[in-house]
Amino acid sequence: MLSLSDISGSMVTLESGKELFIQDDYAGYFYVVLSGTVDIYHDKEIVMRLGPESVLGAEPLFSRESRYLYTVKSFGTVRFSRYSYLELLDMLGAQPRIVGQILNSICHQLKQLWTGAGLRAGIAAAQHFSGDIRSYKSDEWVIREGEDDTQIFRIVSAEKGLEVSRGGHKLAILQNPGEFFGEMAAILNEKRTASVKSLGNSILEVYPGDHLQKIFTDYPQVSMRIISALSQRLAETTKALTESMGRG
């Protein structure tokens, strides 16, 4: 079975103490550690150390602003394989298992970076970042399937929850304060794929889609949820491709 290091890319070697990329710089590439160890810094504080097979800098793929979320510095001599985001998209069709491995690595790193290191808890972030407040009555639509907008929503309170449906079929109920929804349209630049209706009186924070990078930074659980959703979409795509090849 292929691994990340089996996929060829441009080779980069970094001497000890050198920076691979810097937080908030424009993101043009992502990297896979082939050998050696790197330190990850956020707001100039070291938060973790990673070794071979780690994927670095892929998170901006899911954001329009395309800025790195952290700084990477070599700990000793480190060898990397470098890829553009277009190369990642090519991998989706040619090597879907590799993309799945990349997404899994990102999820693992995000979990360590944000929950393990305890950075920027949601309560603290909420004190300095909030959206517009909107109220919705019972049976009022928040999002309609097929609409072309990129607003992102965060639940302040939901008396009876919010119903998510697609094609008229109920999919889920959202009701936890602090939970985000609607972000996939902003990331993938697609029309709404589901509808959301308030079942009782609800109060929501609403953010423009171009605030996504700020939300990623202050609410890391959103990154985890988005990557999980993309991983699921990848699994469905892989299954469909496999079934199609089997029929051929």
C-alpha positions as YAML, in Angstrom:
chain: A
units: angstrom
residues:
- id: 1
  name: MET
  ca: [0.00, 0.00, 0.00]
- id: 2
  name: LEU
  ca: [1.33, 3.44, -0.94]
- id: 3
  name: SER
  ca: [2.26, 5.93, 1.78]
- id: 4
  name: LEU
  ca: [2.75, 9.68, 1.65]
- id: 5
  name: SER
  ca: [6.52, 9.32, 1.18]
- id: 6
  name: ASP
  ca: [5.96, 7.17, -1.93]
- id: 7
  name: ILE
  ca: [4.39, 10.06, -3.86]
- id: 8
  name: SER
  ca: [7.02, 12.15, -5.61]
- id: 9
  name: GLY
  ca: [7.24, 15.90, -5.13]
- id: 10
  name: SER
  ca: [9.89, 18.62, -5.12]
- id: 11
  name: MET
  ca: [12.58, 17.86, -2.55]
- id: 12
  name: VAL
  ca: [13.45, 20.41, 0.14]
- id: 13
  name: THR
  ca: [16.23, 20.07, 2.74]
- id: 14
  name: LEU
  ca: [16.32, 22.38, 5.75]
- id: 15
  name: GLU
  ca: [19.24, 22.80, 8.15]
- id: 16
  name: SER
  ca: [18.69, 22.91, 11.91]
- id: 17
  name: GLY
  ca: [16.84, 25.95, 13.22]
- id: 18
  name: LYS
  ca: [15.62, 27.13, 9.80]
- id: 19
  name: GLU
  ca: [11.99, 28.07, 9.13]
- id: 20
  name: LEU
  ca: [10.03, 26.16, 6.51]
- id: 21
  name: PHE
  ca: [7.17, 28.66, 6.51]
- id: 22
  name: ILE
  ca: [5.86, 31.34, 8.88]
- id: 23
  name: GLN
  ca: [2.43, 31.87, 10.44]
- id: 24
  name: ASP
  ca: [0.22, 34.28, 8.44]
- id: 25
  name: ASP
  ca: [2.48, 34.14, 5.36]
- id: 26
  name: TYR
  ca: [0.82, 33.37, 2.03]
- id: 27
  name: ALA
  ca: [0.50, 29.60, 1.60]
- id: 28
  name: GLY
  ca: [1.64, 28.31, -1.77]
- id: 29
  name: TYR
  ca: [2.61, 24.73, -0.88]
- id: 30
  name: PHE
  ca: [2.14, 21.97, 1.63]
- id: 31
  name: TYR
  ca: [4.88, 19.60, 2.77]
- id: 32
  name: VAL
  ca: [5.40, 16.02, 3.93]
- id: 33
  name: VAL
  ca: [8.24, 15.28, 6.37]
- id: 34
  name: LEU
  ca: [10.40, 12.51, 4.89]
- id: 35
  name: SER
  ca: [13.07, 12.42, 7.60]
- id: 36
  name: GLY
  ca: [13.93, 14.41, 10.68]
- id: 37
  name: THR
  ca: [11.88, 16.42, 13.17]
- id: 38
  name: VAL
  ca: [10.18, 19.82, 13.11]
- id: 39
  name: ASP
  ca: [8.82, 22.13, 15.80]
- id: 40
  name: ILE
  ca: [5.43, 23.80, 15.36]
- id: 41
  name: TYR
  ca: [4.93, 27.33, 16.70]
- id: 42
  name: HIS
  ca: [1.70, 29.27, 17.12]
- id: 43
  name: ASP
  ca: [1.91, 32.96, 18.10]
- id: 44
  name: LYS
  ca: [5.67, 32.38, 18.64]
- id: 45
  name: GLU
  ca: [5.06, 29.62, 21.24]
- id: 46
  name: ILE
  ca: [6.15, 26.05, 20.54]
- id: 47
  name: VAL
  ca: [3.15, 23.73, 20.71]
- id: 48
  name: MET
  ca: [4.31, 20.37, 19.33]
- id: 49
  name: ARG
  ca: [7.08, 18.39, 17.66]
- id: 50
  name: LEU
  ca: [6.41, 16.22, 14.59]
- id: 51
  name: GLY
  ca: [8.37, 13.59, 12.69]
- id: 52
  name: PRO
  ca: [8.29, 11.63, 9.40]
- id: 53
  name: GLU
  ca: [4.98, 11.24, 7.50]
- id: 54
  name: SER
  ca: [3.60, 14.44, 9.05]
- id: 55
  name: VAL
  ca: [1.76, 16.78, 6.68]
- id: 56
  name: LEU
  ca: [2.48, 20.49, 7.11]
- id: 57
  name: GLY
  ca: [0.69, 23.53, 5.74]
- id: 58
  name: ALA
  ca: [-2.28, 21.82, 4.08]
- id: 59
  name: GLU
  ca: [-4.94, 23.61, 6.17]
- id: 60
  name: PRO
  ca: [-5.04, 26.75, 3.93]
- id: 61
  name: LEU
  ca: [-6.45, 24.52, 1.18]
- id: 62
  name: PHE
  ca: [-9.77, 24.91, 3.01]
- id: 63
  name: SER
  ca: [-9.64, 28.70, 3.28]
- id: 64
  name: ARG
  ca: [-9.89, 31.46, 0.68]
- id: 65
  name: GLU
  ca: [-7.31, 33.64, 2.45]
- id: 66
  name: SER
  ca: [-4.59, 31.00, 1.99]
- id: 67
  name: ARG
  ca: [-2.47, 31.88, 5.02]
- id: 68
  name: TYR
  ca: [-0.44, 29.46, 7.09]
- id: 69
  name: LEU
  ca: [-1.89, 28.90, 10.58]
- id: 70
  name: TYR
  ca: [1.46, 28.23, 12.27]
- id: 71
  name: THR
  ca: [5.25, 28.44, 11.89]
- id: 72
  name: VAL
  ca: [7.40, 25.38, 11.17]
- id: 73
  name: LYS
  ca: [11.07, 25.28, 12.21]
- id: 74
  name: SER
  ca: [13.49, 22.40, 11.68]
- id: 75
  name: PHE
  ca: [14.95, 20.55, 14.68]
- id: 76
  name: GLY
  ca: [18.11, 19.19, 13.17]
- id: 77
  name: THR
  ca: [18.41, 18.56, 9.43]
- id: 78
  name: VAL
  ca: [15.03, 17.75, 7.87]
- id: 79
  name: ARG
  ca: [14.03, 16.52, 4.41]
- id: 80
  name: PHE
  ca: [10.63, 17.34, 2.94]
- id: 81
  name: SER
  ca: [8.62, 16.59, -0.14]
- id: 82
  name: ARG
  ca: [6.79, 19.70, -1.38]
- id: 83
  name: TYR
  ca: [3.50, 19.87, -3.29]
- id: 84
  name: SER
  ca: [1.30, 22.60, -4.70]
- id: 85
  name: TYR
  ca: [-2.41, 22.57, -3.91]
- id: 86
  name: LEU
  ca: [-3.14, 21.76, -7.55]
- id: 87
  name: GLU
  ca: [-1.05, 18.62, -7.15]
- id: 88
  name: LEU
  ca: [-3.21, 17.66, -4.18]
- id: 89
  name: LEU
  ca: [-6.32, 18.00, -6.31]
- id: 90
  name: ASP
  ca: [-4.70, 15.79, -8.96]
- id: 91
  name: MET
  ca: [-4.02, 13.19, -6.26]
- id: 92
  name: LEU
  ca: [-7.73, 13.13, -5.43]
- id: 93
  name: GLY
  ca: [-8.47, 11.36, -8.69]
- id: 94
  name: ALA
  ca: [-5.26, 9.38, -9.10]
- id: 95
  name: GLN
  ca: [-4.51, 8.36, -5.50]
- id: 96
  name: PRO
  ca: [-7.58, 8.86, -3.29]
- id: 97
  name: ARG
  ca: [-6.06, 6.75, -0.49]
- id: 98
  name: ILE
  ca: [-3.12, 9.16, -0.31]
- id: 99
  name: VAL
  ca: [-5.47, 12.13, 0.08]
- id: 100
  name: GLY
  ca: [-7.26, 10.25, 2.84]
- id: 101
  name: GLN
  ca: [-3.92, 9.76, 4.57]
- id: 102
  name: ILE
  ca: [-3.19, 13.48, 4.25]
- id: 103
  name: LEU
  ca: [-6.55, 14.42, 5.77]
- id: 104
  name: ASN
  ca: [-6.08, 11.96, 8.62]
- id: 105
  name: SER
  ca: [-2.67, 13.46, 9.36]
- id: 106
  name: ILE
  ca: [-4.15, 16.96, 9.39]
- id: 107
  name: CYS
  ca: [-6.90, 15.87, 11.78]
- id: 108
  name: HIS
  ca: [-4.34, 14.31, 14.12]
- id: 109
  name: GLN
  ca: [-2.15, 17.41, 14.10]
- id: 110
  name: LEU
  ca: [-5.07, 19.77, 14.66]
- id: 111
  name: LYS
  ca: [-6.20, 17.71, 17.62]
- id: 112
  name: GLN
  ca: [-2.74, 17.99, 19.19]
- id: 113
  name: LEU
  ca: [-2.29, 21.62, 18.22]
- id: 114
  name: TRP
  ca: [-5.55, 22.92, 19.60]
- id: 115
  name: THR
  ca: [-6.87, 20.50, 22.22]
- id: 116
  name: GLY
  ca: [-3.61, 18.98, 23.45]
- id: 117
  name: ALA
  ca: [-1.84, 22.31, 23.73]
- id: 118
  name: GLY
  ca: [-5.00, 24.01, 25.01]
- id: 119
  name: LEU
  ca: [-4.65, 27.05, 22.77]
- id: 120
  name: ARG
  ca: [-7.38, 29.63, 22.35]
- id: 121
  name: ALA
  ca: [-10.29, 28.03, 24.14]
- id: 122
  name: GLY
  ca: [-13.63, 28.86, 22.60]
- id: 123
  name: ILE
  ca: [-14.76, 30.95, 25.57]
- id: 124
  name: ALA
  ca: [-11.69, 33.17, 25.41]
- id: 125
  name: ALA
  ca: [-12.00, 33.55, 21.65]
- id: 126
  name: ALA
  ca: [-15.66, 34.53, 21.92]
- id: 127
  name: GLN
  ca: [-14.64, 37.53, 24.01]
- id: 128
  name: HIS
  ca: [-12.90, 39.20, 21.08]
- id: 129
  name: PHE
  ca: [-14.64, 37.80, 18.02]
- id: 130
  name: SER
  ca: [-18.36, 37.81, 17.43]
- id: 131
  name: GLY
  ca: [-20.66, 38.06, 14.44]
- id: 132
  name: ASP
  ca: [-23.94, 39.83, 13.81]
- id: 133
  name: ILE
  ca: [-26.80, 38.59, 15.97]
- id: 134
  name: ARG
  ca: [-30.00, 37.40, 14.28]
- id: 135
  name: SER
  ca: [-33.21, 35.97, 15.73]
- id: 136
  name: TYR
  ca: [-35.28, 33.30, 14.00]
- id: 137
  name: LYS
  ca: [-38.85, 32.29, 14.80]
- id: 138
  name: SER
  ca: [-40.33, 28.80, 14.75]
- id: 139
  name: ASP
  ca: [-40.39, 27.25, 11.25]
- id: 140
  name: GLU
  ca: [-38.30, 30.10, 9.80]
- id: 141
  name: TRP
  ca: [-35.66, 29.09, 7.26]
- id: 142
  name: VAL
  ca: [-32.05, 29.96, 8.04]
- id: 143
  name: ILE
  ca: [-30.55, 28.31, 4.93]
- id: 144
  name: ARG
  ca: [-32.29, 26.92, 1.87]
- id: 145
  name: GLU
  ca: [-30.86, 24.17, -0.29]
- id: 146
  name: GLY
  ca: [-29.62, 25.46, -3.65]
- id: 147
  name: GLU
  ca: [-29.08, 29.05, -2.51]
- id: 148
  name: ASP
  ca: [-25.85, 30.78, -3.51]
- id: 149
  name: ASP
  ca: [-24.51, 32.44, -0.36]
- id: 150
  name: THR
  ca: [-21.52, 31.89, 1.92]
- id: 151
  name: GLN
  ca: [-22.65, 33.08, 5.34]
- id: 152
  name: ILE
  ca: [-21.51, 31.02, 8.32]
- id: 153
  name: PHE
  ca: [-23.67, 30.56, 11.43]
- id: 154
  name: ARG
  ca: [-22.94, 29.88, 15.10]
- id: 155
  name: ILE
  ca: [-25.64, 28.89, 17.57]
- id: 156
  name: VAL
  ca: [-26.15, 31.21, 20.53]
- id: 157
  name: SER
  ca: [-29.37, 29.53, 21.65]
- id: 158
  name: ALA
  ca: [-31.89, 27.22, 19.99]
- id: 159
  name: GLU
  ca: [-35.14, 26.61, 21.88]
- id: 160
  name: LYS
  ca: [-36.03, 23.40, 20.02]
- id: 161
  name: GLY
  ca: [-32.99, 23.06, 17.80]
- id: 162
  name: LEU
  ca: [-32.47, 23.60, 14.09]
- id: 163
  name: GLU
  ca: [-33.45, 20.93, 11.58]
- id: 164
  name: VAL
  ca: [-31.05, 20.07, 8.76]
- id: 165
  name: SER
  ca: [-32.65, 18.53, 5.68]
- id: 166
  name: ARG
  ca: [-31.77, 17.65, 2.10]
- id: 167
  name: GLY
  ca: [-34.30, 17.01, -0.63]
- id: 168
  name: GLY
  ca: [-37.04, 17.20, 1.98]
- id: 169
  name: HIS
  ca: [-35.47, 14.46, 4.13]
- id: 170
  name: LYS
  ca: [-34.42, 15.21, 7.71]
- id: 171
  name: LEU
  ca: [-30.70, 14.70, 8.31]
- id: 172
  name: ALA
  ca: [-29.94, 16.08, 11.77]
- id: 173
  name: ILE
  ca: [-30.88, 18.44, 14.58]
- id: 174
  name: LEU
  ca: [-28.41, 21.15, 15.62]
- id: 175
  name: GLN
  ca: [-28.87, 22.49, 19.13]
- id: 176
  name: ASN
  ca: [-25.58, 22.93, 20.97]
- id: 177
  name: PRO
  ca: [-24.60, 26.55, 21.78]
- id: 178
  name: GLY
  ca: [-21.32, 27.42, 20.06]
- id: 179
  name: GLU
  ca: [-21.87, 24.96, 17.20]
- id: 180
  name: PHE
  ca: [-21.09, 26.23, 13.69]
- id: 181
  name: PHE
  ca: [-22.91, 25.33, 10.50]
- id: 182
  name: GLY
  ca: [-23.02, 26.52, 6.89]
- id: 183
  name: GLU
  ca: [-19.24, 26.79, 6.47]
- id: 184
  name: MET
  ca: [-18.88, 24.23, 3.66]
- id: 185
  name: ALA
  ca: [-20.41, 26.58, 1.06]
- id: 186
  name: ALA
  ca: [-17.76, 29.21, 1.86]
- id: 187
  name: ILE
  ca: [-14.90, 26.70, 1.67]
- id: 188
  name: LEU
  ca: [-15.90, 24.82, -1.47]
- id: 189
  name: ASN
  ca: [-17.53, 27.80, -3.21]
- id: 190
  name: GLU
  ca: [-20.64, 25.72, -3.86]
- id: 191
  name: LYS
  ca: [-24.36, 26.34, -3.55]
- id: 192
  name: ARG
  ca: [-26.04, 25.21, -0.37]
- id: 193
  name: THR
  ca: [-26.34, 21.43, -0.30]
- id: 194
  name: ALA
  ca: [-28.86, 21.32, 2.57]
- id: 195
  name: SER
  ca: [-31.55, 23.39, 4.24]
- id: 196
  name: VAL
  ca: [-31.66, 24.51, 7.87]
- id: 197
  name: LYS
  ca: [-34.90, 25.51, 9.64]
- id: 198
  name: SER
  ca: [-35.42, 26.84, 13.14]
- id: 199
  name: LEU
  ca: [-37.83, 24.59, 15.05]
- id: 200
  name: GLY
  ca: [-38.43, 27.11, 17.81]
- id: 201
  name: ASN
  ca: [-37.06, 30.54, 18.66]
- id: 202
  name: SER
  ca: [-33.34, 30.64, 17.86]
- id: 203
  name: ILE
  ca: [-30.59, 33.21, 18.19]
- id: 204
  name: LEU
  ca: [-27.59, 32.88, 15.87]
- id: 205
  name: GLU
  ca: [-24.34, 34.69, 15.20]
- id: 206
  name: VAL
  ca: [-23.80, 35.27, 11.49]
- id: 207
  name: TYR
  ca: [-20.41, 35.75, 9.83]
- id: 208
  name: PRO
  ca: [-19.50, 36.62, 6.23]
- id: 209
  name: GLY
  ca: [-17.72, 33.81, 4.39]
- id: 210
  name: ASP
  ca: [-14.57, 35.90, 4.07]
- id: 211
  name: HIS
  ca: [-14.13, 35.70, 7.88]
- id: 212
  name: LEU
  ca: [-13.37, 32.01, 7.59]
- id: 213
  name: GLN
  ca: [-9.63, 32.29, 8.29]
- id: 214
  name: LYS
  ca: [-10.34, 34.19, 11.50]
- id: 215
  name: ILE
  ca: [-12.86, 31.56, 12.54]
- id: 216
  name: PHE
  ca: [-10.31, 28.80, 11.85]
- id: 217
  name: THR
  ca: [-7.81, 30.55, 14.11]
- id: 218
  name: ASP
  ca: [-10.18, 31.33, 16.99]
- id: 219
  name: TYR
  ca: [-12.40, 28.24, 16.77]
- id: 220
  name: PRO
  ca: [-10.15, 25.29, 15.83]
- id: 221
  name: GLN
  ca: [-12.98, 22.80, 16.31]
- id: 222
  name: VAL
  ca: [-14.41, 24.18, 13.05]
- id: 223
  name: SER
  ca: [-11.25, 23.05, 11.23]
- id: 224
  name: MET
  ca: [-11.65, 19.57, 12.65]
- id: 225
  name: ARG
  ca: [-15.30, 19.40, 11.59]
- id: 226
  name: ILE
  ca: [-14.58, 20.65, 8.08]
- id: 227
  name: ILE
  ca: [-11.74, 18.20, 7.51]
- id: 228
  name: SER
  ca: [-13.91, 15.37, 8.84]
- id: 229
  name: ALA
  ca: [-16.63, 16.38, 6.36]
- id: 230
  name: LEU
  ca: [-14.13, 16.49, 3.51]
- id: 231
  name: SER
  ca: [-12.76, 13.10, 4.59]
- id: 232
  name: GLN
  ca: [-16.29, 11.71, 4.42]
- id: 233
  name: ARG
  ca: [-16.77, 13.23, 0.97]
- id: 234
  name: LEU
  ca: [-13.46, 11.68, -0.11]
- id: 235
  name: ALA
  ca: [-14.59, 8.27, 1.16]
- id: 236
  name: GLU
  ca: [-17.86, 8.57, -0.76]
- id: 237
  name: THR
  ca: [-16.01, 9.64, -3.92]
- id: 238
  name: THR
  ca: [-13.56, 6.74, -3.60]
- id: 239
  name: LYS
  ca: [-16.43, 4.27, -3.13]
- id: 240
  name: ALA
  ca: [-18.26, 5.66, -6.17]
- id: 241
  name: LEU
  ca: [-15.11, 5.44, -8.31]
- id: 242
  name: THR
  ca: [-14.47, 1.87, -7.18]
- id: 243
  name: GLU
  ca: [-18.03, 0.81, -7.95]
- id: 244
  name: SER
  ca: [-17.87, 2.52, -11.33]
- id: 245
  name: MET
  ca: [-14.61, 0.72, -12.22]
- id: 246
  name: GLY
  ca: [-16.15, -2.56, -11.09]
- id: 247
  name: ARG
  ca: [-19.09, -2.12, -13.43]
- id: 248
  name: GLY
  ca: [-16.73, -1.24, -16.29]
...
